[in-house]
Amino acid sequence: MKKISYKPMFASMLLALAGGHAARAAAPVYHLVDTLKLGGGVKWDYLHFDGPSARLYISHGTEVDVVDTKHLHVVGLLKGTIGSHGIAVDAVSGDVFADSAAKREAIAFDPKSFKPLAETPVVLDADGMAYDPASRRIYVVGGDGEAVTPIDAATKQAQPNIALGGSPEFLAADGAGSLYVNINDKNQMVRIDTATDKIIARWPLGSCVGPKGMAIDPARRLVFASCANAVMVAVNADTGAIMATLPIGRGTDSAAFDPASDLAFSANGDGSLSVISDATGVPELLGSVKTMPGARTMAVDPATGRVFLVTARVTATTPARGATGHPYYKFAPGSLELLVYALGA
């Protein structure tokens, strides 16, 4: 695969965008540069990119696909994760954790052999996962359980659940001892102190309805939440103040932040990738990249600037309805594939 030096291109893009309102509305110059056929079932969820190993973990229904992103091929599977959703990696040991909603477990895997190391009981309806380096814990949220389970990454033992007072969707750690969780049914965000596992703040999200994806800019202390009503809010990570509300595509299910380029993203099921610049500390929508219908979950490699999305071939579409509605798709069996986007001329 051709390597692309994205930083000079991004700098040129920012110079062009600074020229005026019309320029700022121009779509970023991302292009589809590679694909990888995954096959199997057409049920998928979160993607997780692990920088040290350059591996991408893809939730794939009953298992997790492990992709070597340098050579773009599948190198293994994390098996037994029936009802797979979230993935997280312990930065100390490299052990990989993937949850199974059907088993109500988080399963730890050896990063070399991909064999299971431990199975830890977790909250009902296990969904998103995040690793907190400050406490060295893995956190697993459960929508129906309305709570988050902390897991000691070293011992693989669960700690007492943290009640959230609503149904969580996604979560992210800032690396400095705070964990943030979107409360989907309350249109809120909570902040948890990972030293005590106590909620220390609960913030309303303004015009955001149904917060879904989450990403953090730790340097500028901003938390981005993508919302079901096609907006992304940028929240001050210390005060909860809403710093910006920006339009995005419909059907968002994940967000990401690239610290190397100061870009935040929302992956949208309507076949768009919303790109937000945080280069000045005032979040600004740069534009929307056309992707493919159903590509609603994503991950970013900050070392290369590549954006990873997953979808399958659409055979039928149910149109979106209402302010928070999004298109629903029927997919061809065996057509799941990984899409790789990069900045280009």
ZADO-786288 format. One record per residue (C-alpha): x, y, z; residue in three letters. Coordinates in pm, 1 decimal, decimal comma, always signed. Last residue first. Example, Ala and Ser with C-alpha at 12.3 -4.5 7.8 and 13.67 -1.06 7.14 Angstrom:
BEGIN
<<+1367,0; -106,0; +714,0>; ser> <<+1230,0; -450,0; +780,0>; ala> 
END
This chain:
BEGIN
<<-417,1; +1555,1; -313,5>; ala> <<-449,4; +1299,9; -38,4>; gly> <<-555,6; +1257,7; +320,6>; leu> <<-626,9; +897,3; +403,5>; ala> <<-922,8; +659,9; +411,7>; tyr> <<-918,2; +284,1; +475,4>; val> <<-1239,2; +82,7; +440,3>; leu> <<-1277,1; -257,5; +607,3>; leu> <<-1522,9; -498,3; +451,2>; glu> <<-1839,0; -694,5; +528,8>; leu> <<-1993,3; -859,2; +221,2>; ser> <<-2058,2; -1210,7; +354,5>; gly> <<-2436,5; -1173,2; +348,8>; pro> <<-2560,9; -867,8; +155,5>; ala> <<-2670,2; -589,4; +388,3>; phe> <<-3010,6; -447,2; +477,8>; lys> <<-2990,7; -83,5; +572,6>; tyr> <<-3157,8; +155,9; +811,0>; tyr> <<-3137,6; +528,9; +742,6>; pro> <<-3126,2; +761,8; +1041,6>; his> <<-3383,4; +904,6; +1276,7>; gly> <<-3306,3; +1163,5; +1542,7>; thr> <<-3493,1; +1453,7; +1386,6>; ala> <<-3765,9; +1234,2; +1240,8>; gly> <<-3754,4; +956,4; +983,7>; arg> <<-3461,5; +812,8; +790,5>; ala> <<-3528,7; +605,2; +481,1>; pro> <<-3534,5; +222,4; +492,3>; thr> <<-3270,5; +94,1; +252,5>; thr> <<-3218,1; -236,4; +70,5>; ala> <<-2922,7; -435,6; -67,7>; thr> <<-2636,3; -244,0; +94,0>; val> <<-2285,8; -391,2; +63,7>; arg> <<-2110,4; -398,1; +399,8>; ala> <<-1952,7; -146,3; +635,2>; thr> <<-1638,8; -77,2; +834,6>; val> <<-1436,8; +240,7; +878,9>; leu> <<-1067,3; +310,9; +938,4>; phe> <<-913,7; +658,8; +913,0>; val> <<-547,1; +696,0; +825,5>; arg> <<-355,3; +987,2; +972,9>; gly> <<-32,4; +788,0; +960,3>; thr> <<+91,1; +791,9; +1320,7>; ala> <<-248,3; +907,8; +1452,3>; pro> <<-417,4; +583,8; +1338,0>; asp> <<-790,5; +654,7; +1362,2>; val> <<-1090,9; +435,8; +1446,5>; ala> <<-1444,5; +412,3; +1312,3>; met> <<-1806,5; +306,3; +1344,5>; thr> <<-2100,5; +426,1; +1130,3>; arg> <<-2006,4; +306,7; +780,2>; ala> <<-2362,2; +197,2; +695,2>; gly> <<-2375,3; +376,5; +361,9>; pro> <<-2028,7; +442,5; +217,1>; met> <<-1785,6; +733,9; +255,5>; thr> <<-1842,4; +1090,5; +140,1>; lys> <<-1625,4; +1325,9; +342,3>; val> <<-1799,2; +1610,6; +523,0>; ser> <<-1657,8; +1953,2; +599,7>; gly> <<-1416,9; +2156,0; +805,5>; leu> <<-1649,1; +2197,0; +1103,9>; leu> <<-1486,6; +2423,3; +1361,3>; glu> <<-1383,4; +2361,6; +1721,0>; pro> <<-1227,6; +2667,9; +1888,9>; val> <<-896,5; +2550,3; +2036,4>; gly> <<-715,4; +2677,3; +1727,6>; thr> <<-629,5; +2338,2; +1578,6>; ala> <<-957,7; +2177,8; +1687,8>; asp> <<-1071,4; +2097,7; +1335,7>; ser> <<-1389,5; +1895,0; +1280,4>; ile> <<-1439,1; +1630,1; +1011,7>; val> <<-1777,9; +1464,0; +952,2>; ser> <<-1751,1; +1127,9; +776,8>; leu> <<-2050,2; +1046,9; +557,1>; ser> <<-2235,4; +739,7; +437,4>; gly> <<-2570,4; +787,9; +612,9>; asp> <<-2439,3; +568,0; +894,9>; gly> <<-2218,1; +846,4; +1022,4>; asn> <<-1862,3; +834,0; +1151,8>; ala> <<-1791,7; +1151,2; +1351,1>; ser> <<-1440,4; +1287,8; +1349,3>; phe> <<-1214,5; +1517,8; +1551,3>; ala> <<-898,8; +1663,3; +1402,6>; leu> <<-599,9; +1812,8; +1581,6>; asp> <<-363,9; +1660,3; +1321,1>; ser> <<-137,9; +1451,0; +1545,1>; ala> <<-395,2; +1437,6; +1824,1>; pro> <<-643,5; +1245,7; +1605,2>; asp> <<-983,2; +1232,3; +1776,0>; phe> <<-1257,5; +976,2; +1720,4>; ala> <<-1636,4; +951,1; +1716,5>; ala> <<-1880,6; +663,0; +1696,1>; ser> <<-2240,1; +568,8; +1617,6>; asp> <<-2355,9; +856,4; +1401,0>; thr> <<-2671,8; +790,0; +1199,6>; gly> <<-2707,8; +1127,1; +1036,0>; arg> <<-2421,7; +1352,4; +930,0>; gly> <<-2270,0; +1630,3; +1140,3>; ile> <<-2366,8; +1985,6; +1236,4>; pro> <<-2161,5; +2162,2; +1505,9>; leu> <<-2232,3; +2269,0; +1863,0>; thr> <<-1936,6; +2441,6; +2027,1>; ala> <<-1784,5; +2520,3; +2367,1>; met> <<-2049,9; +2355,4; +2582,8>; ile> <<-1947,6; +2411,2; +2944,5>; ala> <<-1894,0; +2089,1; +3137,9>; gly> <<-1641,7; +2257,9; +3367,8>; thr> <<-1329,4; +2042,9; +3347,0>; asp> <<-1362,6; +1857,3; +3015,8>; ala> <<-1506,9; +2160,8; +2836,3>; asn> <<-1764,1; +2009,6; +2601,3>; val> <<-1761,3; +1999,0; +2220,3>; ala> <<-2103,3; +1903,8; +2087,0>; val> <<-2159,2; +1714,6; +1762,9>; met> <<-2491,4; +1746,0; +1583,3>; val> <<-2701,3; +1512,3; +1370,3>; ala> <<-2995,1; +1447,2; +1604,5>; asn> <<-2840,1; +1116,1; +1716,3>; ala> <<-2545,8; +1292,5; +1877,1>; cys> <<-2166,5; +1293,1; +1850,3>; ser> <<-1993,1; +1384,3; +2175,5>; ala> <<-1655,1; +1559,4; +2175,2>; phe> <<-1470,2; +1612,0; +2503,6>; val> <<-1233,1; +1908,6; +2520,4>; leu> <<-941,2; +1966,7; +2753,5>; arg> <<-718,2; +2135,4; +2495,7>; arg> <<-436,2; +1881,5; +2540,0>; ala> <<-669,5; +1592,7; +2622,3>; pro> <<-871,4; +1618,8; +2298,2>; asp> <<-1124,6; +1349,2; +2379,4>; ile> <<-1364,4; +1137,6; +2171,6>; ala> <<-1720,7; +1015,9; +2221,8>; met> <<-1984,7; +851,5; +2003,7>; gly> <<-2355,4; +833,4; +2093,7>; lys> <<-2534,0; +1122,9; +2261,3>; pro> <<-2912,6; +1087,8; +2211,3>; gly> <<-3026,4; +1446,6; +2164,9>; val> <<-2761,9; +1720,4; +2176,1>; cys> <<-2922,2; +2065,2; +2205,0>; ser> <<-2758,9; +2134,4; +2540,1>; gly> <<-2550,5; +1843,3; +2666,2>; leu> <<-2651,3; +1842,8; +3032,0>; pro> <<-2358,9; +1778,5; +3269,4>; trp> <<-2311,1; +1538,4; +3559,2>; arg> <<-1996,9; +1577,0; +3770,1>; ala> <<-1792,2; +1388,4; +4029,4>; ile> <<-1919,1; +1035,3; +3969,7>; ile> <<-1714,4; +806,0; +4195,2>; lys> <<-1469,5; +537,4; +4088,7>; asp> <<-1228,2; +661,9; +4359,4>; thr> <<-904,5; +704,6; +4161,9>; ala> <<-1098,1; +688,3; +3833,8>; thr> <<-1285,5; +1012,5; +3911,2>; asp> <<-1594,6; +982,0; +3691,9>; ile> <<-1740,6; +1255,2; +3470,8>; arg> <<-2096,4; +1216,3; +3346,8>; val> <<-2242,4; +1333,6; +3017,1>; met> <<-2609,5; +1399,2; +2960,0>; gln> <<-2883,2; +1365,6; +2701,5>; asn> <<-3079,4; +1154,2; +2952,4>; lys> <<-3141,6; +847,9; +2732,3>; asp> <<-2788,2; +835,5; +2594,0>; asn> <<-2580,5; +895,6; +2904,3>; ile> <<-2238,5; +958,9; +2746,5>; asn> <<-1952,8; +859,8; +2977,9>; val> <<-1634,4; +1048,6; +3067,5>; tyr> <<-1349,3; +895,8; +3269,1>; leu> <<-1110,4; +1120,4; +3457,4>; ser> <<-772,2; +1033,8; +3606,7>; gly> <<-527,0; +1214,8; +3378,9>; ala> <<-536,4; +985,1; +3076,5>; gly> <<-848,0; +1158,1; +2942,9>; asp> <<-1060,4; +843,6; +2946,9>; ala> <<-1344,1; +774,4; +2702,4>; ala> <<-1700,1; +639,9; +2714,9>; leu> <<-1986,1; +531,4; +2493,6>; phe> <<-2360,3; +467,1; +2515,5>; glu> <<-2473,6; +473,6; +2876,1>; pro> <<-2836,4; +422,1; +2983,2>; ser> <<-2931,3; +627,8; +3286,7>; gly> <<-2860,8; +684,5; +3653,5>; gly> <<-2495,4; +589,1; +3615,9>; leu> <<-2443,6; +326,1; +3885,6>; ala> <<-2073,0; +238,8; +3921,8>; ile> <<-2029,8; -138,1; +3943,3>; asn> <<-1805,4; -277,6; +4216,2>; pro> <<-1456,9; -386,6; +4096,3>; gln> <<-1400,5; -668,6; +3849,7>; ala> <<-1085,8; -880,4; +3866,8>; gln> <<-852,9; -924,8; +3567,1>; lys> <<-559,3; -905,0; +3810,6>; thr> <<-346,7; -662,1; +3607,6>; ala> <<-624,9; -488,3; +3414,4>; ala> <<-830,0; -423,4; +3728,5>; asp> <<-1180,8; -413,8; +3584,4>; ile> <<-1427,8; -126,6; +3637,1>; pro> <<-1791,4; -208,5; +3555,1>; thr> <<-2013,1; +75,6; +3429,7>; val> <<-2382,7; +115,6; +3502,3>; ala> <<-2727,5; +152,4; +3348,1>; glu> <<-2759,0; -227,8; +3331,3>; gly> <<-2963,2; -203,7; +3013,1>; asp> <<-2692,1; +5,7; +2847,4>; gly> <<-2388,2; -162,4; +3000,3>; gly> <<-2054,5; +17,4; +3019,0>; val> <<-1717,5; -156,6; +3052,2>; val> <<-1415,1; +19,0; +3207,1>; tyr> <<-1066,5; -132,8; +3189,7>; ile> <<-844,5; -20,7; +3474,2>; arg> <<-483,7; +85,0; +3490,1>; arg> <<-579,8; +366,0; +3727,8>; ser> <<-415,5; +654,6; +3539,7>; ala> <<-394,0; +458,1; +3214,0>; pro> <<-775,0; +432,5; +3179,0>; asp> <<-877,3; +179,5; +2916,2>; tyr> <<-1220,1; +207,9; +2753,7>; ala> <<-1508,5; -24,8; +2669,1>; met> <<-1847,2; +18,8; +2500,5>; gly> <<-2124,8; -241,5; +2527,8>; asp> <<-2202,7; -494,8; +2797,3>; ala> <<-2579,2; -549,7; +2821,7>; asp> <<-2577,4; -633,0; +3196,0>; leu> <<-2263,2; -525,7; +3384,2>; val> <<-1953,9; -742,7; +3398,0>; val> <<-1834,1; -1093,0; +3488,3>; pro> <<-1463,7; -1141,3; +3407,6>; thr> <<-1330,6; -1416,4; +3181,9>; glu> <<-955,6; -1469,6; +3186,3>; ala> <<-659,4; -1547,0; +2963,2>; leu> <<-829,2; -1623,9; +2632,3>; pro> <<-599,2; -1725,6; +2344,6>; lys> <<-509,0; -1461,7; +2087,3>; phe> <<-160,0; -1619,4; +2067,4>; ser> <<+32,3; -1293,9; +2062,8>; lys> <<-198,7; -1037,7; +2228,6>; pro> <<-311,1; -1287,8; +2498,1>; asp> <<-682,8; -1229,7; +2546,4>; phe> <<-896,9; -1094,1; +2830,7>; ala> <<-1270,2; -1162,7; +2812,0>; ile> <<-1527,5; -918,0; +2946,4>; ala> <<-1843,5; -1099,6; +3040,3>; glu> <<-2221,8; -1079,1; +3026,2>; arg> <<-2218,7; -1396,7; +2817,9>; lys> <<-2450,5; -1250,9; +2553,3>; ala> <<-2301,3; -902,6; +2592,2>; ala> <<-1953,7; -1037,7; +2524,1>; ser> <<-1675,9; -790,7; +2587,8>; asp> <<-1327,0; -767,3; +2446,3>; ala> <<-1007,0; -710,8; +2644,2>; phe> <<-662,3; -727,3; +2485,4>; val> <<-348,9; -782,5; +2691,7>; asp> <<-66,1; -548,7; +2590,7>; gly> <<+83,1; -583,1; +2937,5>; ser> <<+120,3; -214,8; +3028,4>; val> <<-107,6; -44,1; +2772,4>; ala> <<-400,0; -271,3; +2859,9>; asp> <<-601,7; -281,0; +2537,2>; val> <<-974,8; -211,6; +2494,0>; ala> <<-1254,2; -356,5; +2279,1>; ile> <<-1629,9; -293,6; +2283,2>; gly> <<-1923,7; -466,8; +2114,4>; his> <<-1931,8; -843,8; +2069,9>; ser> <<-2261,4; -1027,6; +2117,4>; gly> <<-2076,4; -1355,8; +2137,9>; ile> <<-1713,9; -1281,9; +2223,3>; thr> <<-1605,2; -1646,8; +2205,9>; gly> <<-1316,3; -1595,6; +1966,7>; lys> <<-1062,7; -1316,8; +1935,7>; leu> <<-951,9; -1369,1; +1578,3>; leu> <<-616,3; -1355,9; +1405,3>; gly> <<-376,8; -1196,6; +1160,3>; val> <<-626,7; -1035,5; +922,5>; val> <<-446,9; -843,5; +650,8>; his> <<-357,1; -484,9; +583,6>; leu> <<+22,3; -498,4; +573,7>; his> <<+85,0; -213,5; +815,6>; lys> <<-271,2; -234,9; +953,7>; thr> <<-232,8; -588,4; +1089,4>; asp> <<-599,6; -667,8; +1148,6>; val> <<-750,6; -859,9; +1441,5>; val> <<-1115,3; -956,3; +1383,5>; asp> <<-1326,4; -983,7; +1699,4>; val> <<-1578,0; -1263,4; +1745,0>; glu> <<-1949,7; -1341,9; +1763,6>; thr> <<-2077,0; -1022,4; +1600,3>; gly> <<-1769,8; -869,4; +1441,7>; his> <<-1606,8; -613,5; +1670,2>; ser> <<-1300,8; -496,9; +1477,6>; ile> <<-958,3; -469,5; +1640,7>; tyr> <<-698,3; -274,2; +1443,5>; leu> <<-334,3; -349,3; +1502,2>; arg> <<-38,4; -114,7; +1476,8>; ala> <<+109,3; -299,2; +1778,9>; ser> <<+206,2; +12,9; +1974,6>; pro> <<-83,5; +218,8; +1828,6>; gly> <<-380,5; -2,4; +1913,2>; asp> <<-680,8; +91,5; +1699,2>; phe> <<-1026,7; -5,0; +1828,6>; his> <<-1333,4; -50,8; +1609,0>; leu> <<-1681,1; -76,6; +1757,8>; tyr> <<-1983,4; -262,0; +1616,7>; asp> <<-2042,6; -536,7; +1363,4>; trp> <<-2313,9; -762,3; +1225,1>; lys> <<-2271,0; -853,7; +859,0>; val> <<-2158,9; -1209,1; +930,9>; gly> <<-1852,0; -1353,2; +764,7>; gly> <<-1657,0; -1163,8; +502,4>; gly> <<-1365,6; -941,9; +604,4>; leu> <<-1263,3; -801,7; +266,5>; lys> <<-997,0; -535,3; +307,3>; leu> <<-1009,9; -197,1; +138,3>; thr> <<-753,1; +65,8; +45,0>; asp> <<-699,3; +432,3; -40,3>; val> <<-1047,5; +582,6; -2,8>; leu> <<-981,9; +955,3; -18,4>; his> <<-976,0; +1240,5; +230,3>; tyr> <<-938,7; +1591,5; +94,2>; val> <<-1136,3; +1781,5; +355,0>; pro> <<-1471,1; +1914,2; +227,6>; ala> <<-1486,2; +2284,6; +151,2>; ala> <<-1696,0; +2490,9; +393,6>; ala> <<-1389,5; +2669,7; +528,7>; arg> <<-1308,1; +2788,3; +177,1>; ala> <<-1646,5; +2958,4; +141,5>; ala> <<-1607,5; +3124,2; +480,1>; his> <<-1267,7; +3267,9; +403,6>; gly> <<-898,2; +3203,8; +337,0>; gly> <<-830,6; +3001,7; +650,6>; ala> <<-955,8; +2683,7; +484,1>; leu> <<-681,1; +2702,1; +224,3>; ala> <<-412,7; +2734,8; +488,8>; leu> <<-573,5; +2451,8; +685,6>; leu> <<-569,5; +2226,6; +380,2>; met> <<-203,4; +2303,5; +314,5>; ser> <<-117,6; +2203,9; +671,4>; ala> <<-320,3; +1883,2; +630,0>; phe> <<-133,7; +1800,8; +310,6>; met> <<+200,4; +1859,2; +481,5>; pro> <<+89,3; +1629,9; +768,6>; lys> <<-49,9; +1349,4; +552,1>; tyr> <<+260,6; +1184,3; +416,6>; ser> <<+97,6; +896,7; +231,9>; ile> <<+239,5; +546,6; +211,6>; lys> <<+132,5; +344,2; -90,9>; lys> <<+0,0; +0,0; +0,0>; met> 
END
